Each structure stands twice: as C-alpha cells, then as structure tokens.
Amino acid sequence: MALTSIFGGSSAPSGKPAASSPADIKAQLKTQIAQELAVANATELVNKVTENCFEKCLNAPYANSQDNCVDQCLAKYMRSWNAISKAYIARIQQASVNGEI
Amino acid sequence: MSSISQNDLSNLDDGSKREIMTFLESENSKQKVQMSIHQFTNLCFKNCISNVQNADLSSQEEQCLNSCVNRFLDTNIRIVKGLQSIQ
C-alpha cells in the first residue's frame, strides 16, 4: 500500500454541488467516506510521528527546539512506515496463499 | 461540500445501497490494515530506531523493523491459540 494512499491521493474531487441523482449521491457518499478516512489517517500519522520524534529529539527542560533532528526523524519515521507496511502486507499475502486467512 | 440528506439516502435504489455496503466493507478492511500499520510503526520505531542522526534506515534497522512486525504477529497468533485452548 503506497503511503500516498493515506492522504487520499486518488479520486477526491471536492466541493461538488448538491447531489441529486442516485449516481451523484452514490459518488458523493463514496468521496465523503474516503475523505473522512484520509483525514483520520493523516491525524493518526501526525500524532504518532510527533510523539515519537518528540521523544527522540527533545529533552527536559526543553529549552531549545531541535528542528534538524525533528526533520530527520520525520523522514526516518516515514521510511519505517513504508518498511513496516511492506513487511505486514507480505505477511498477509503469505497467510492468504497458505489458506490461513 | 454539502452533506447528503437522510432523504437522499432513503431514495437510493437497492443496487446502489448494496454497492455502498460493498464499498464500506472494503474501505473498512483497508482501514483496519492502515491502523495496524500505524500501531506497528509506532511500536517498532520505538524499539528498533535508536538514533535519528541519519534519516536513512540502516540495513540493521530495516531488518529489526521487519522482524518486529513478524514477531508481533507470531505473538498475536500464539496468544489467540492459547486463549482458544483454555476456553
């Protein structure tokens, strides 16, 4: 799963006029659901990266910000996210091939 | 974006309702996978990444992340089996 998917990178035309036909309502419903999930995922990511990079980069009494460290940490967290995602999905696929799930 | 009214929803035909249900089910399972990845990354980053001097993952770190996910899942499976055997 590509990382961009959590930001709802695909089909999300926003600001549509009020839906009327069933096809419009259906499309709007799907867009709305996908957008809300994308927001939930982005929020989760921001919270987790902040927590982890705060722990790694900053120390009491927090006199200085550590912008450089935080930037590096963010990049490293995203790379970790991708590595974990690859490992997890490989495991799911393997279990699926073996008929375990 | 204007939200969809209750009325709009009840006017959907059965085919559309079914399509939306299928869409929801697939989004729901994708979302479960996403939330697991958030959880694993949070856990394994804490345990495998000791410094952030370098933004790139070392091969050791990458191996650790990989093993972390797999051992977590092994543990999860073992716990489920253990609970099943005592019930």
N, CA and C atoms of all chains as a GROMACS GRO file, in nm:
protein
  564
    1MET      N    1   0.085  -0.120   0.000
    1MET     CA    2   0.000   0.000   0.000
    1MET      C    3   0.088   0.124   0.000
    2ALA      N    4   0.069   0.208  -0.098
    2ALA     CA    5   0.153   0.328  -0.108
    2ALA      C    6   0.118   0.426   0.003
    3LEU      N    7   0.219   0.495   0.046
    3LEU     CA    8   0.200   0.589   0.155
    3LEU      C    9   0.102   0.700   0.116
    4THR      N   10   0.106   0.740  -0.010
    4THR     CA   11   0.018   0.848  -0.054
    4THR      C   12  -0.128   0.814  -0.032
    5SER      N   13  -0.158   0.684  -0.029
    5SER     CA   14  -0.299   0.646  -0.015
    5SER      C   15  -0.360   0.695   0.116
    6ILE      N   16  -0.275   0.715   0.218
    6ILE     CA   17  -0.334   0.758   0.344
    6ILE      C   18  -0.373   0.905   0.341
    7PHE      N   19  -0.324   0.976   0.243
    7PHE     CA   20  -0.369   1.114   0.230
    7PHE      C   21  -0.483   1.126   0.129
    8GLY      N   22  -0.536   1.012   0.090
    8GLY     CA   23  -0.648   1.012  -0.004
    8GLY      C   24  -0.606   1.067  -0.138
    9GLY      N   25  -0.488   1.028  -0.183
    9GLY     CA   26  -0.430   1.079  -0.306
    9GLY      C   27  -0.517   1.057  -0.429
   10SER      N   28  -0.592   0.947  -0.431
   10SER     CA   29  -0.671   0.918  -0.551
   10SER      C   30  -0.801   0.997  -0.552
   11SER      N   31  -0.885   0.961  -0.647
   11SER     CA   32  -1.012   1.029  -0.674
   11SER      C   33  -1.076   1.099  -0.554
   12ALA      N   34  -1.067   1.228  -0.547
   12ALA     CA   35  -1.135   1.301  -0.441
   12ALA      C   36  -1.168   1.442  -0.488
   13PRO      N   37  -1.255   1.453  -0.587
   13PRO     CA   38  -1.295   1.586  -0.631
   13PRO      C   39  -1.385   1.648  -0.524
   14SER      N   40  -1.343   1.757  -0.465
   14SER     CA   41  -1.421   1.813  -0.355
   14SER      C   42  -1.504   1.932  -0.403
   15GLY      N   43  -1.588   1.978  -0.316
   15GLY     CA   44  -1.666   2.097  -0.345
   15GLY      C   45  -1.767   2.080  -0.456
   16LYS      N   46  -1.824   1.960  -0.464
   16LYS     CA   47  -1.927   1.935  -0.565
   16LYS      C   48  -2.057   2.002  -0.525
   17PRO      N   49  -2.139   2.039  -0.622
   17PRO     CA   50  -2.271   2.093  -0.589
   17PRO      C   51  -2.359   1.984  -0.529
   18ALA      N   52  -2.471   2.022  -0.472
   18ALA     CA   53  -2.558   1.927  -0.406
   18ALA      C   54  -2.595   1.813  -0.500
   19ALA      N   55  -2.583   1.691  -0.450
   19ALA     CA   56  -2.612   1.576  -0.534
   19ALA      C   57  -2.762   1.559  -0.547
   20SER      N   58  -2.805   1.512  -0.661
   20SER     CA   59  -2.948   1.489  -0.676
   20SER      C   60  -2.977   1.349  -0.729
   21SER      N   61  -2.915   1.312  -0.842
   21SER     CA   62  -2.942   1.180  -0.898
   21SER      C   63  -2.876   1.073  -0.811
   22PRO      N   64  -2.932   0.950  -0.813
   22PRO     CA   65  -2.875   0.842  -0.732
   22PRO      C   66  -2.725   0.823  -0.759
   23ALA      N   67  -2.686   0.838  -0.885
   23ALA     CA   68  -2.543   0.820  -0.918
   23ALA      C   69  -2.459   0.927  -0.849
   24ASP      N   70  -2.510   1.051  -0.848
   24ASP     CA   71  -2.439   1.161  -0.781
   24ASP      C   72  -2.429   1.135  -0.631
   25ILE      N   73  -2.540   1.093  -0.572
   25ILE     CA   74  -2.541   1.068  -0.427
   25ILE      C   75  -2.442   0.959  -0.392
   26LYS      N   76  -2.444   0.854  -0.475
   26LYS     CA   77  -2.353   0.743  -0.454
   26LYS      C   78  -2.208   0.791  -0.459
   27ALA      N   79  -2.177   0.867  -0.564
   27ALA     CA   80  -2.040   0.915  -0.582
   27ALA      C   81  -2.000   1.006  -0.467
   28GLN      N   82  -2.093   1.092  -0.426
   28GLN     CA   83  -2.062   1.187  -0.320
   28GLN      C   84  -2.040   1.115  -0.187
   29LEU      N   85  -2.122   1.014  -0.166
   29LEU     CA   86  -2.110   0.935  -0.043
   29LEU      C   87  -1.973   0.869  -0.036
   30LYS      N   88  -1.931   0.810  -0.147
   30LYS     CA   89  -1.801   0.743  -0.151
   30LYS      C   90  -1.688   0.844  -0.128
   31THR      N   91  -1.698   0.958  -0.194
   31THR     CA   92  -1.595   1.061  -0.179
   31THR      C   93  -1.586   1.105  -0.033
   32GLN      N   94  -1.703   1.126   0.027
   32GLN     CA   95  -1.707   1.174   0.164
   32GLN      C   96  -1.645   1.071   0.260
   33ILE      N   97  -1.679   0.944   0.239
   33ILE     CA   98  -1.624   0.839   0.324
   33ILE      C   99  -1.472   0.833   0.308
   34ALA      N  100  -1.426   0.835   0.183
   34ALA     CA  101  -1.282   0.826   0.158
   34ALA      C  102  -1.208   0.944   0.219
   35GLN      N  103  -1.270   1.063   0.210
   35GLN     CA  104  -1.204   1.182   0.266
   35GLN      C  105  -1.196   1.176   0.417
   36GLU      N  106  -1.304   1.128   0.479
   36GLU     CA  107  -1.300   1.120   0.625
   36GLU      C  108  -1.195   1.021   0.673
   37LEU      N  109  -1.183   0.910   0.600
   37LEU     CA  110  -1.080   0.812   0.635
   37LEU      C  111  -0.941   0.871   0.615
   38ALA      N  112  -0.923   0.947   0.508
   38ALA     CA  113  -0.793   1.008   0.481
   38ALA      C  114  -0.756   1.106   0.593
   39VAL      N  115  -0.855   1.183   0.638
   39VAL     CA  116  -0.830   1.277   0.749
   39VAL      C  117  -0.794   1.201   0.875
   40ALA      N  118  -0.867   1.092   0.902
   40ALA     CA  119  -0.839   1.012   1.022
   40ALA      C  120  -0.697   0.956   1.016
   41ASN      N  121  -0.657   0.909   0.900
   41ASN     CA  122  -0.522   0.853   0.884
   41ASN      C  123  -0.414   0.958   0.898
   42ALA      N  124  -0.437   1.074   0.839
   42ALA     CA  125  -0.338   1.181   0.848
   42ALA      C  126  -0.323   1.226   0.993
   43THR      N  127  -0.437   1.236   1.064
   43THR     CA  128  -0.433   1.277   1.205
   43THR      C  129  -0.355   1.177   1.288
   44GLU      N  130  -0.383   1.049   1.265
   44GLU     CA  131  -0.313   0.943   1.338
   44GLU      C  132  -0.162   0.951   1.312
   45LEU      N  133  -0.127   0.972   1.185
   45LEU     CA  134   0.015   0.980   1.150
   45LEU      C  135   0.083   1.099   1.218
   46VAL      N  136   0.019   1.215   1.211
   46VAL     CA  137   0.076   1.336   1.274
   46VAL      C  138   0.097   1.311   1.424
   47ASN      N  139  -0.003   1.253   1.489
   47ASN     CA  140   0.008   1.229   1.632
   47ASN      C  141   0.121   1.134   1.666
   48LYS      N  142   0.130   1.024   1.590
   48LYS     CA  143   0.232   0.924   1.619
   48LYS      C  144   0.373   0.976   1.589
   49VAL      N  145   0.389   1.047   1.477
   49VAL     CA  146   0.523   1.099   1.445
   49VAL      C  147   0.563   1.203   1.548
   50THR      N  148   0.469   1.288   1.587
   50THR     CA  149   0.500   1.391   1.686
   50THR      C  150   0.546   1.327   1.817
   51GLU      N  151   0.470   1.228   1.861
   51GLU     CA  152   0.504   1.160   1.986
   51GLU      C  153   0.645   1.099   1.978
   52ASN      N  154   0.670   1.025   1.870
   52ASN     CA  155   0.798   0.955   1.858
   52ASN      C  156   0.916   1.051   1.842
   53CYS      N  157   0.899   1.153   1.760
   53CYS     CA  158   1.010   1.244   1.734
   53CYS      C  159   1.032   1.338   1.852
   54PHE      N  160   0.925   1.367   1.923
   54PHE     CA  161   0.942   1.445   2.046
   54PHE      C  162   1.027   1.366   2.145
   55GLU      N  163   0.995   1.236   2.158
   55GLU     CA  164   1.073   1.151   2.248
   55GLU      C  165   1.219   1.139   2.206
   56LYS      N  166   1.242   1.127   2.074
   56LYS     CA  167   1.378   1.104   2.026
   56LYS      C  168   1.462   1.232   2.027
   57CYS      N  169   1.399   1.347   2.002
   57CYS     CA  170   1.478   1.469   1.977
   57CYS      C  171   1.482   1.567   2.092
   58LEU      N  172   1.380   1.569   2.175
   58LEU     CA  173   1.376   1.674   2.277
   58LEU      C  174   1.392   1.618   2.417
   59ASN      N  175   1.456   1.698   2.500
   59ASN     CA  176   1.482   1.657   2.638
   59ASN      C  177   1.446   1.769   2.734
   60ALA      N  178   1.402   1.728   2.853
   60ALA     CA  179   1.376   1.827   2.957
   60ALA      C  180   1.506   1.901   2.986
   61PRO      N  181   1.507   2.029   3.013
   61PRO     CA  182   1.391   2.117   3.035
   61PRO      C  183   1.339   2.182   2.906
   62TYR      N  184   1.362   2.123   2.792
   62TYR     CA  185   1.304   2.170   2.666
   62TYR      C  186   1.333   2.316   2.637
   63ALA      N  187   1.458   2.356   2.660
   63ALA     CA  188   1.494   2.496   2.637
   63ALA      C  189   1.507   2.527   2.489
   64ASN      N  190   1.548   2.427   2.409
   64ASN     CA  191   1.568   2.451   2.267
   64ASN      C  192   1.480   2.361   2.182
   65SER      N  193   1.438   2.415   2.068
   65SER     CA  194   1.373   2.327   1.972
   65SER      C  195   1.485   2.256   1.895
   66GLN      N  196   1.454   2.145   1.835
   66GLN     CA  197   1.556   2.066   1.764
   66GLN      C  198   1.507   2.041   1.623
   67ASP      N  199   1.494   2.147   1.547
   67ASP     CA  200   1.430   2.137   1.416
   67ASP      C  201   1.499   2.036   1.325
   68ASN      N  202   1.632   2.039   1.326
   68ASN     CA  203   1.706   1.947   1.241
   68ASN      C  204   1.677   1.802   1.273
   69CYS      N  205   1.683   1.772   1.401
   69CYS     CA  206   1.657   1.636   1.446
   69CYS      C  207   1.515   1.595   1.412
   70VAL      N  208   1.421   1.685   1.434
   70VAL     CA  209   1.280   1.653   1.407
   70VAL      C  210   1.259   1.625   1.258
   71ASP      N  211   1.324   1.704   1.172
   71ASP     CA  212   1.311   1.681   1.028
   71ASP      C  213   1.366   1.544   0.988
   72GLN      N  214   1.483   1.511   1.042
   72GLN     CA  215   1.545   1.381   1.012
   72GLN      C  216   1.456   1.268   1.064
   73CYS      N  217   1.405   1.289   1.183
   73CYS     CA  218   1.321   1.188   1.248
   73CYS      C  219   1.195   1.163   1.166
   74LEU      N  220   1.134   1.271   1.118
   74LEU     CA  221   1.014   1.258   1.034
   74LEU      C  222   1.046   1.174   0.911
   75ALA      N  223   1.157   1.206   0.844
   75ALA     CA  224   1.194   1.130   0.724
   75ALA      C  225   1.217   0.983   0.758
   76LYS      N  226   1.280   0.960   0.872
   76LYS     CA  227   1.308   0.823   0.912
   76LYS      C  228   1.180   0.749   0.951
   77TYR      N  229   1.088   0.820   1.013
   77TYR     CA  230   0.962   0.758   1.050
   77TYR      C  231   0.884   0.715   0.926
   78MET      N  232   0.884   0.801   0.825
   78MET     CA  233   0.812   0.767   0.701
   78MET      C  234   0.877   0.646   0.634
   79ARG      N  235   1.008   0.640   0.636
   79ARG     CA  236   1.076   0.523   0.578
   79ARG      C  237   1.042   0.398   0.658
   80SER      N  238   1.034   0.412   0.789
   80SER     CA  239   0.996   0.299   0.873
   80SER      C  240   0.853   0.256   0.842
   81TRP      N  241   0.766   0.356   0.823
   81TRP     CA  242   0.626   0.328   0.790
   81TRP      C  243   0.618   0.241   0.664
   82ASN      N  244   0.696   0.280   0.565
   82ASN     CA  245   0.697   0.205   0.439
   82ASN      C  246   0.752   0.064   0.458
   83ALA      N  247   0.858   0.051   0.537
   83ALA     CA  248   0.918  -0.081   0.559
   83ALA      C  249   0.819  -0.172   0.633
   84ILE      N  250   0.753  -0.117   0.735
   84ILE     CA  251   0.656  -0.193   0.813
   84ILE      C  252   0.538  -0.234   0.724
   85SER      N  253   0.492  -0.140   0.644
   85SER     CA  254   0.380  -0.166   0.556
   85SER      C  255   0.411  -0.282   0.460
   86LYS      N  256   0.534  -0.278   0.405
   86LYS     CA  257   0.576  -0.383   0.312
   86LYS      C  258   0.580  -0.519   0.384
   87ALA      N  259   0.639  -0.520   0.504
   87ALA     CA  260   0.652  -0.645   0.579
   87ALA      C  261   0.516  -0.701   0.617
   88TYR      N  262   0.425  -0.614   0.661
   88TYR     CA  263   0.293  -0.658   0.706
   88TYR      C  264   0.213  -0.712   0.588
   89ILE      N  265   0.216  -0.640   0.477
   89ILE     CA  266   0.138  -0.682   0.361
   89ILE      C  267   0.194  -0.813   0.304
   90ALA      N  268   0.326  -0.828   0.306
   90ALA     CA  269   0.386  -0.955   0.261
   90ALA      C  270   0.337  -1.069   0.349
   91ARG      N  271   0.327  -1.044   0.478
   91ARG     CA  272   0.283  -1.146   0.572
   91ARG      C  273   0.136  -1.182   0.548
   92ILE      N  274   0.054  -1.080   0.525
   92ILE     CA  275  -0.088  -1.105   0.496
   92ILE      C  276  -0.102  -1.188   0.369
   93GLN      N  277  -0.024  -1.150   0.266
   93GLN     CA  278  -0.032  -1.223   0.139
   93GLN      C  279   0.011  -1.368   0.155
   94GLN      N  280   0.116  -1.387   0.234
   94GLN     CA  281   0.167  -1.522   0.255
   94GLN      C  282   0.062  -1.606   0.328
   95ALA      N  283   0.000  -1.547   0.430
   95ALA     CA  284  -0.103  -1.618   0.505
   95ALA      C  285  -0.222  -1.651   0.414
   96SER      N  286  -0.250  -1.560   0.324
   96SER     CA  287  -0.362  -1.581   0.233
   96SER      C  288  -0.333  -1.694   0.134
   97VAL      N  289  -0.208  -1.698   0.084
   97VAL     CA  290  -0.167  -1.806  -0.008
   97VAL      C  291  -0.173  -1.941   0.064
   98ASN      N  292  -0.132  -1.942   0.192
   98ASN     CA  293  -0.131  -2.065   0.270
   98ASN      C  294  -0.271  -2.105   0.319
   99GLY      N  295  -0.369  -2.023   0.286
   99GLY     CA  296  -0.506  -2.053   0.328
   99GLY      C  297  -0.529  -2.038   0.477
  100GLU      N  298  -0.444  -1.955   0.543
  100GLU     CA  299  -0.460  -1.936   0.688
  100GLU      C  300  -0.566  -1.830   0.720
  101ILE      N  301  -0.591  -1.744   0.624
  101ILE     CA  302  -0.696  -1.645   0.648
  101ILE      C  303  -0.798  -1.643   0.534
  102MET      N  304  -1.818   2.099   0.100
  102MET     CA  305  -1.904   2.000   0.036
  102MET      C  306  -2.036   1.990   0.110
  103SER      N  307  -2.145   1.995   0.037
  103SER     CA  308  -2.275   1.982   0.104
  103SER      C  309  -2.294   1.838   0.148
  104SER      N  310  -2.354   1.820   0.263
  104SER     CA  311  -2.370   1.683   0.310
  104SER      C  312  -2.496   1.622   0.251
  105ILE      N  313  -2.502   1.493   0.262
  105ILE     CA  314  -2.611   1.419   0.199
  105ILE      C  315  -2.726   1.409   0.299
  106SER      N  316  -2.845   1.437   0.253
  106SER     CA  317  -2.958   1.435   0.347
  106SER      C  318  -3.008   1.292   0.368
  107GLN      N  319  -3.075   1.276   0.478
  107GLN     CA  320  -3.137   1.148   0.512
  107GLN      C  321  -3.230   1.103   0.399
  108ASN      N  322  -3.296   1.203   0.342
  108ASN     CA  323  -3.391   1.178   0.233
  108ASN      C  324  -3.321   1.121   0.110
  109ASP      N  325  -3.207   1.184   0.075
  109ASP     CA  326  -3.129   1.135  -0.040
  109ASP      C  327  -3.094   0.987  -0.020
  110LEU      N  328  -3.056   0.954   0.103
  110LEU     CA  329  -3.011   0.818   0.131
  110LEU      C  330  -3.124   0.718   0.118
  111SER      N  331  -3.242   0.754   0.170
  111SER     CA  332  -3.352   0.658   0.164
  111SER      C  333  -3.406   0.643   0.021
  112ASN      N  334  -3.375   0.742  -0.063
  112ASN     CA  335  -3.418   0.732  -0.202
  112ASN      C  336  -3.327   0.646  -0.290
  113LEU      N  337  -3.214   0.604  -0.235
  113LEU     CA  338  -3.125   0.520  -0.315
  113LEU      C  339  -3.191   0.386  -0.346
  114ASP      N  340  -3.170   0.340  -0.468
  114ASP     CA  341  -3.225   0.209  -0.503
  114ASP      C  342  -3.142   0.099  -0.438
  115ASP      N  343  -3.197  -0.024  -0.438
  115ASP     CA  344  -3.132  -0.135  -0.368
  115ASP      C  345  -2.992  -0.163  -0.423
  116GLY      N  346  -2.979  -0.153  -0.554
  116GLY     CA  347  -2.847  -0.178  -0.616
  116GLY      C  348  -2.743  -0.082  -0.563
  117SER      N  349  -2.781   0.047  -0.553
  117SER     CA  350  -2.688   0.148  -0.503
  117SER      C  351  -2.655   0.122  -0.357
  118LYS      N  352  -2.756   0.085  -0.280
  118LYS     CA  353  -2.732   0.056  -0.138
  118LYS      C  354  -2.632  -0.058  -0.123
  119ARG      N  355  -2.652  -0.160  -0.206
  119ARG     CA  356  -2.562  -0.274  -0.200
  119ARG      C  357  -2.419  -0.232  -0.237
  120GLU      N  358  -2.412  -0.148  -0.340
  120GLU     CA  359  -2.281  -0.101  -0.384
  120GLU      C  360  -2.211  -0.023  -0.273
  121ILE      N  361  -2.288   0.061  -0.204
  121ILE     CA  362  -2.231   0.139  -0.094
  121ILE      C  363  -2.186   0.048   0.020
  122MET      N  364  -2.266  -0.056   0.047
  122MET     CA  365  -2.228  -0.151   0.152
  122MET      C  366  -2.096  -0.220   0.118
  123THR      N  367  -2.085  -0.261  -0.008
  123THR     CA  368  -1.961  -0.327  -0.052
  123THR      C  369  -1.843  -0.232  -0.040
  124PHE      N  370  -1.867  -0.107  -0.082
  124PHE     CA  371  -1.762  -0.005  -0.073
  124PHE      C  372  -1.718   0.014   0.072
  125LEU      N  373  -1.819   0.023   0.163
  125LEU     CA  374  -1.788   0.042   0.304
  125LEU      C  375  -1.709  -0.075   0.360
  126GLU      N  376  -1.750  -0.196   0.323
  126GLU     CA  377  -1.678  -0.313   0.374
  126GLU      C  378  -1.533  -0.313   0.329
  127SER      N  379  -1.509  -0.277   0.202
  127SER     CA  380  -1.371  -0.279   0.155
  127SER      C  381  -1.290  -0.165   0.216
  128GLU      N  382  -1.352  -0.046   0.231
  128GLU     CA  383  -1.280   0.065   0.297
  128GLU      C  384  -1.250   0.029   0.442
  129ASN      N  385  -1.345  -0.039   0.505
  129ASN     CA  386  -1.330  -0.078   0.644
  129ASN      C  387  -1.212  -0.173   0.662
  130SER      N  388  -1.200  -0.272   0.573
  130SER     CA  389  -1.087  -0.364   0.591
  130SER      C  390  -0.955  -0.298   0.554
  131LYS      N  391  -0.957  -0.209   0.455
  131LYS     CA  392  -0.834  -0.134   0.425
  131LYS      C  393  -0.792  -0.050   0.545
  132GLN      N  394  -0.895   0.010   0.609
  132GLN     CA  395  -0.866   0.096   0.723
  132GLN      C  396  -0.808   0.018   0.841
  133LYS      N  397  -0.857  -0.106   0.859
  133LYS     CA  398  -0.804  -0.190   0.966
  133LYS      C  399  -0.656  -0.216   0.943
  134VAL      N  400  -0.620  -0.244   0.817
  134VAL     CA  401  -0.480  -0.267   0.784
  134VAL      C  402  -0.398  -0.140   0.812
  135GLN      N  403  -0.451  -0.025   0.769
  135GLN     CA  404  -0.382   0.103   0.791
  135GLN      C  405  -0.357   0.126   0.940
  136MET      N  406  -0.461   0.102   1.023
  136MET     CA  407  -0.446   0.128   1.166
  136MET      C  408  -0.344   0.032   1.227
  137SER      N  409  -0.340  -0.091   1.178
  137SER     CA  410  -0.238  -0.185   1.226
  137SER      C  411  -0.099  -0.134   1.190
  138ILE      N  412  -0.084  -0.082   1.069
  138ILE     CA  413   0.048  -0.031   1.028
  138ILE      C  414   0.089   0.087   1.116
  139HIS      N  415  -0.007   0.174   1.148
  139HIS     CA  416   0.024   0.284   1.242
  139HIS      C  417   0.073   0.228   1.375
  140GLN      N  418   0.001   0.128   1.425
  140GLN     CA  419   0.035   0.070   1.555
  140GLN      C  420   0.174   0.004   1.552
  141PHE      N  421   0.199  -0.076   1.447
  141PHE     CA  422   0.328  -0.145   1.437
  141PHE      C  423   0.443  -0.046   1.420
  142THR      N  424   0.420   0.057   1.338
  142THR     CA  425   0.528   0.154   1.315
  142THR      C  426   0.562   0.224   1.446
  143ASN      N  427   0.458   0.260   1.520
  143ASN     CA  428   0.478   0.326   1.649
  143ASN      C  429   0.561   0.238   1.743
  144LEU      N  430   0.520   0.112   1.753
  144LEU     CA  431   0.588   0.018   1.843
  144LEU      C  432   0.730  -0.013   1.797
  145CYS      N  433   0.744  -0.045   1.669
  145CYS     CA  434   0.873  -0.093   1.620
  145CYS      C  435   0.973   0.022   1.602
  146PHE      N  436   0.924   0.141   1.570
  146PHE     CA  437   1.014   0.257   1.561
  146PHE      C  438   1.077   0.282   1.698
  147LYS      N  439   0.995   0.275   1.803
  147LYS     CA  440   1.047   0.296   1.939
  147LYS      C  441   1.156   0.195   1.972
  148ASN      N  442   1.135   0.070   1.929
  148ASN     CA  443   1.227  -0.036   1.969
  148ASN      C  444   1.346  -0.056   1.876
  149CYS      N  445   1.330  -0.021   1.749
  149CYS     CA  446   1.438  -0.050   1.653
  149CYS      C  447   1.524   0.071   1.619
  150ILE      N  448   1.468   0.189   1.632
  150ILE     CA  449   1.541   0.308   1.588
  150ILE      C  450   1.600   0.377   1.710
  151SER      N  451   1.732   0.366   1.725
  151SER     CA  452   1.792   0.422   1.847
  151SER      C  453   1.838   0.566   1.827
  152ASN      N  454   1.870   0.602   1.704
  152ASN     CA  455   1.904   0.742   1.683
  152ASN      C  456   1.853   0.790   1.548
  153VAL      N  457   1.835   0.920   1.540
  153VAL     CA  458   1.784   0.978   1.415
  153VAL      C  459   1.887   1.075   1.357
  154GLN      N  460   2.015   1.044   1.379
  154GLN     CA  461   2.122   1.126   1.320
  154GLN      C  462   2.116   1.115   1.169
  155ASN      N  463   2.075   0.997   1.124
  155ASN     CA  464   2.070   0.969   0.982
  155ASN      C  465   1.926   0.940   0.944
  156ALA      N  466   1.876   1.011   0.843
  156ALA     CA  467   1.736   0.992   0.804
  156ALA      C  468   1.713   0.860   0.730
  157ASP      N  469   1.820   0.801   0.679
  157ASP     CA  470   1.807   0.672   0.611
  157ASP      C  471   1.805   0.558   0.711
  158LEU      N  472   1.736   0.450   0.675
  158LEU     CA  473   1.736   0.332   0.761
  158LEU      C  474   1.862   0.252   0.732
  159SER      N  475   1.931   0.209   0.835
  159SER     CA  476   2.043   0.118   0.813
  159SER      C  477   1.985  -0.020   0.784
  160SER      N  478   2.068  -0.110   0.730
  160SER     CA  479   2.014  -0.242   0.699
  160SER      C  480   1.976  -0.316   0.827
  161GLN      N  481   2.050  -0.287   0.935
  161GLN     CA  482   2.016  -0.346   1.065
  161GLN      C  483   1.879  -0.298   1.113
  162GLU      N  484   1.859  -0.167   1.099
  162GLU     CA  485   1.730  -0.110   1.143
  162GLU      C  486   1.616  -0.168   1.061
  163GLU      N  487   1.638  -0.179   0.930
  163GLU     CA  488   1.534  -0.231   0.844
  163GLU      C  489   1.502  -0.376   0.880
  164GLN      N  490   1.605  -0.453   0.906
  164GLN     CA  491   1.588  -0.593   0.948
  164GLN      C  492   1.511  -0.600   1.079
  165CYS      N  493   1.546  -0.511   1.170
  165CYS     CA  494   1.478  -0.507   1.300
  165CYS      C  495   1.330  -0.476   1.284
  166LEU      N  496   1.297  -0.377   1.200
  166LEU     CA  497   1.157  -0.341   1.177
  166LEU      C  498   1.080  -0.459   1.121
  167ASN      N  499   1.144  -0.525   1.025
  167ASN     CA  500   1.083  -0.641   0.960
  167ASN      C  501   1.055  -0.753   1.061
  168SER      N  502   1.156  -0.782   1.143
  168SER     CA  503   1.140  -0.889   1.243
  168SER      C  504   1.039  -0.849   1.349
  169CYS      N  505   1.039  -0.722   1.384
  169CYS     CA  506   0.947  -0.670   1.486
  169CYS      C  507   0.802  -0.698   1.445
  170VAL      N  508   0.768  -0.667   1.320
  170VAL     CA  509   0.632  -0.692   1.271
  170VAL      C  510   0.602  -0.842   1.275
  171ASN      N  511   0.697  -0.921   1.225
  171ASN     CA  512   0.671  -1.065   1.217
  171ASN      C  513   0.660  -1.130   1.354
  172ARG      N  514   0.746  -1.090   1.450
  172ARG     CA  515   0.737  -1.147   1.584
  172ARG      C  516   0.611  -1.101   1.654
  173PHE      N  517   0.569  -0.976   1.628
  173PHE     CA  518   0.444  -0.928   1.688
  173PHE      C  519   0.328  -1.014   1.641
  174LEU      N  520   0.326  -1.043   1.510
  174LEU     CA  521   0.217  -1.123   1.455
  174LEU      C  522   0.223  -1.267   1.505
  175ASP      N  523   0.345  -1.323   1.515
  175ASP     CA  524   0.361  -1.457   1.572
  175ASP      C  525   0.303  -1.460   1.713
  176THR      N  526   0.337  -1.357   1.791
  176THR     CA  527   0.289  -1.348   1.929
  176THR      C  528   0.138  -1.341   1.933
  177ASN      N  529   0.083  -1.258   1.844
  177ASN     CA  530  -0.062  -1.242   1.835
  177ASN      C  531  -0.130  -1.376   1.806
  178ILE      N  532  -0.075  -1.451   1.711
  178ILE     CA  533  -0.133  -1.580   1.674
  178ILE      C  534  -0.124  -1.678   1.791
  179ARG      N  535  -0.008  -1.676   1.859
  179ARG     CA  536   0.012  -1.767   1.971
  179ARG      C  537  -0.086  -1.736   2.085
  180ILE      N  538  -0.106  -1.606   2.110
  180ILE     CA  539  -0.200  -1.566   2.216
  180ILE      C  540  -0.341  -1.613   2.182
  181VAL      N  541  -0.381  -1.594   2.057
  181VAL     CA  542  -0.516  -1.637   2.015
  181VAL      C  543  -0.531  -1.788   2.034
  182LYS      N  544  -0.428  -1.864   1.991
  182LYS     CA  545  -0.435  -2.011   2.008
  182LYS      C  546  -0.439  -2.049   2.155
  183GLY      N  547  -0.358  -1.980   2.234
  183GLY     CA  548  -0.356  -2.008   2.378
  183GLY      C  549  -0.490  -1.984   2.442
  184LEU      N  550  -0.553  -1.875   2.403
  184LEU     CA  551  -0.685  -1.844   2.460
  184LEU      C  552  -0.790  -1.944   2.413
  185GLN      N  553  -0.778  -1.985   2.288
  185GLN     CA  554  -0.872  -2.084   2.235
  185GLN      C  555  -0.862  -2.216   2.310
  186SER      N  556  -0.739  -2.252   2.348
  186SER     CA  557  -0.719  -2.384   2.410
  186SER      C  558  -0.769  -2.387   2.555
  187ILE      N  559  -0.785  -2.270   2.618
  187ILE     CA  560  -0.832  -2.274   2.757
  187ILE      C  561  -0.982  -2.248   2.769
  188GLN      N  562  -1.046  -2.218   2.660
  188GLN     CA  563  -1.190  -2.187   2.675
  188GLN      C  564  -1.276  -2.312   2.670
   0.00000   0.00000   0.00000
